[in-house]
Amino acid sequence: MDRQARTRTPLRAVHPNDLPVSRLPPRCHQYQASNATSYKDFWPIVAIEGAKMGQKSGPEKEPAEQVIKQIRRVTRRQFSAEEKIRIVLSGLRGEDSIAELCRREGIVQNLYYRWSKEFLEAGKKRLAGDTARSATSDEVKDLRREASALKEVVAELTLENRVLKKSTIGAGEDGI
C-alpha cells in the first residue's frame, strides 16, 4: 500500500491552453479560442465537470436489504384454512412439542399460538351463537330465486282461493 502511494505521481495543474480542444470540458473551449488567461472561471468549471465524471451512470440500484425483503414478501408461504386447522389440532393433541411441530411445519411459534388463539375464539363464538353464517354470493342468488318462486306459488294459491270463495258464495245465492 505504501509502495503504491509513493509511486503515483501527484496531479498537477495544467494551463487550459496546454490541453487539446477535445480534452477540455465543453465550456472551456471559449477560453482556448479567445486565448483567455483568466483562471477565475476555468477551475470551477473543471471542478463541476470532474464531479460529473465521478458519478455513476444508469439507474440507481436499491439496497440489497430492500431487494431481499421484496423477494421474501412475494415468496411468502400462504397457508389455507385447512392447513391452519390441521396444524393447530396436531398441536392441541400434544403428541409432539409445539417447538418440534413448528420446526416440522416451517413456521415460527408465535404464528402457531396466534392461529391457536383465533381457532379457539372462533369456536367459542360459534358455540355461543354470536356469529351468523355468511353466505356466498351464489348461495344468496339461489335463495333469492327460490324465495321469488315461492312467492309466485303463494300468489297463485291465494288467487285460486279467492276465485273459489266467490264461486261458492255466488252459487249459494243462486241455489236458494
C-alpha positions in Angstrom: 0.0 0.0 0.0 2.8 2.4 0.9 4.7 1.5 -2.2 1.8 2.3 -4.4 1.2 5.6 -2.8 4.9 6.5 -3.3 5.0 5.5 -7.0 2.0 7.6 -8.1 2.7 11.0 -9.5 0.7 13.8 -8.0 -1.8 15.7 -10.1 -0.5 18.9 -11.4 -2.4 22.0 -12.6 -2.4 22.3 -16.4 -3.0 25.6 -18.2 -6.1 25.4 -20.4 -4.1 26.3 -23.5 -1.8 23.3 -23.0 -4.7 20.8 -23.4 -6.0 19.8 -26.8 -9.6 21.0 -27.5 -11.1 17.5 -27.2 -9.8 17.1 -23.6 -11.3 20.3 -22.3 -14.8 20.5 -20.8 -17.3 21.9 -23.2 -17.4 25.4 -21.6 -13.6 25.8 -21.7 -13.3 25.8 -25.5 -14.2 29.5 -25.4 -11.2 30.2 -23.2 -8.8 28.4 -25.5 -10.3 30.0 -28.6 -10.0 33.5 -27.2 -6.6 32.8 -25.5 -8.0 33.9 -22.2 -5.5 33.8 -19.4 -8.0 34.1 -16.6 -8.3 31.1 -14.3 -11.2 32.6 -12.4 -13.9 30.9 -14.4 -11.9 27.9 -15.6 -11.3 25.9 -12.4 -14.9 26.0 -11.1 -15.9 24.6 -14.4 -13.3 21.9 -14.2 -14.4 21.0 -10.7 -18.0 20.7 -11.8 -17.1 18.6 -14.8 -14.9 16.4 -12.7 -17.7 15.9 -10.2 -19.9 14.8 -13.0 -17.3 12.3 -14.2 -17.2 10.7 -10.8 -20.9 10.0 -10.7 -22.2 6.6 -11.7 -24.4 6.3 -14.7 -27.5 4.3 -15.1 -30.5 3.7 -12.8 -29.9 3.8 -9.1 -29.8 0.3 -7.5 -31.9 -0.5 -4.5 -30.1 -1.6 -1.3 -29.7 -5.3 -1.0 -31.8 -5.5 2.2 -34.8 -4.0 0.4 -34.5 -6.4 -2.5 -34.3 -9.4 -0.1 -37.4 -8.1 1.8 -39.3 -7.8 -1.5 -38.4 -11.3 -2.6 -39.4 -12.7 0.8 -42.7 -10.8 0.6 -43.5 -12.2 -2.8 -42.5 -15.7 -2.0 -44.1 -15.8 1.4 -45.9 -19.0 2.1 -49.7 -18.8 2.3 -51.5 -21.3 4.5 -55.1 -22.3 3.7 -57.7 -22.6 6.5 -57.5 -26.4 6.3 -53.7 -26.4 6.8 -54.0 -24.0 9.8 -56.7 -26.1 11.4 -54.6 -29.3 10.9 -51.5 -27.7 12.4 -53.5 -26.3 15.4 -55.3 -29.6 16.1 -52.0 -31.5 15.9 -50.6 -29.1 18.5 -53.6 -29.5 20.7 -53.3 -33.3 20.6 -50.0 -32.9 22.4 -48.2 -35.8 20.7 -45.2 -33.6 19.9 -43.9 -30.4 21.5 -45.0 -27.1 19.9 -41.4 -26.2 19.1 -41.0 -29.6 17.2 -44.3 -29.1 15.4 -43.4 -25.6 14.3 -39.9 -26.8 13.1 -41.5 -29.6 11.1 -44.2 -27.3 9.5 -41.7 -24.5 8.9 -43.5 -21.8 11.0 -42.5 -19.7 14.0 -44.1 -20.5 17.4 -45.6 -17.0 17.6 -47.6 -17.8 14.4 -48.8 -21.1 15.8 -50.0 -19.5 19.0 -51.8 -16.8 17.1 -53.6 -19.4 14.9 -54.5 -21.4 18.1 -56.0 -18.3 19.8 -58.0 -17.4 16.7 -59.2 -21.0 16.3 -60.4 -21.3 20.0 -62.0 -17.8 19.9 -63.9 -18.7 16.7 -65.1 -21.9 18.3 -66.4 -20.1 21.4 -68.3 -17.6 19.3 -69.8 -20.3 17.1 -70.9 -22.3 20.1 -72.3 -19.2 21.8 -74.3 -18.3 18.6 -72.8 -14.9 18.3 -72.0 -15.2 14.7 -74.3 -15.8 11.8 -73.1 -18.0 8.9 -72.0 -15.8 6.0 -73.4 -17.0 2.7 -71.6 -16.8 -0.6 -73.0 -14.7 -3.5 -74.0 -17.9 -5.3 -75.9 -19.1 -2.3 -77.6 -15.8 -1.9 -78.7 -15.8 -5.6 -80.1 -19.3 -5.3 -82.0 -18.4 -2.1 -83.5 -15.3 -3.7 -84.6 -17.2 -6.8 -86.2 -19.8 -4.5 -88.0 -17.1 -2.5 -89.4 -15.4 -5.6 -90.6 -18.8 -6.9 -92.3 -19.5 -3.6 -93.9 -16.0 -3.6 -95.4 -16.8 -7.1 -96.8 -20.1 -5.8 -98.4 -18.3 -2.8 -99.9 -15.6 -5.1 -101.4 -18.3 -7.4 -102.9 -20.2 -4.5 -104.3 -17.0 -2.9 -105.9 -16.1 -6.3 -107.4 -19.6 -6.7 -108.7 -19.4 -3.1 -110.5 -16.1 -3.8 -112.0 -17.4 -7.0 -113.3 -20.5 -5.2 -114.8 -18.4 -2.4 -116.5 -16.1 -4.9 -117.9 -19.1 -6.8 -119.2 -20.7 -3.7 -120.8 -17.5 -2.5 -122.3 -16.8 -5.9 -123.5 -20.4 -6.2 -125.1 -20.3 -2.8 -127.1 -17.2 -3.6 -128.4 -18.7 -6.8 -129.2 -22.0 -5.1 -131.6 -20.5 -2.6 
